[in-house]
């Protein structure tokens, strides 16, 4: 699938390229790559949480308890982190990728990252893993695809 930039659905070939992701979601094609599994212990946004294992519910809770006297940049960081983790790079456990914390430390530098490639590679990796799982099981009862599956509706 990855080399052909396509996959099969009921004998029909569906194209999925990096350009499709970037145009479909309006993400950049160029820029620095984000390491999703990079350790983020020393980032500012991690100080808002009591643990290093942050999930989407925890972010939502922090946003809901934010008051008008709070630091606006922290609210912005939390909101962007929620959208990245819940829409573009979700997983079935709702765990936030630690590399996103580093990317959000300096909001002025968000545009330097290649968001398209990270969303594309995450979704393609999930589709490939799911295919391998289906091939290894004779009758899979559950299939989990992580990543921005909304993108598949756009195609």
Buried (B, 14 or more C-beta within 10 A) or exposed (E): EEEEBEBEEEEEEEEBEBEBBBEBBEBBBEBEEBBBEBEBEEBBBBEBBEEEEBBBEBBBEBBEEBEEEEEEBBBEBBBBBBEBBBEBBBBEEBEBBBBBBBBBBEEEEBEEBBBBBBBBBBBBEBBEEBBEEEEEEEEEEEEEEBBBEEBBEEE
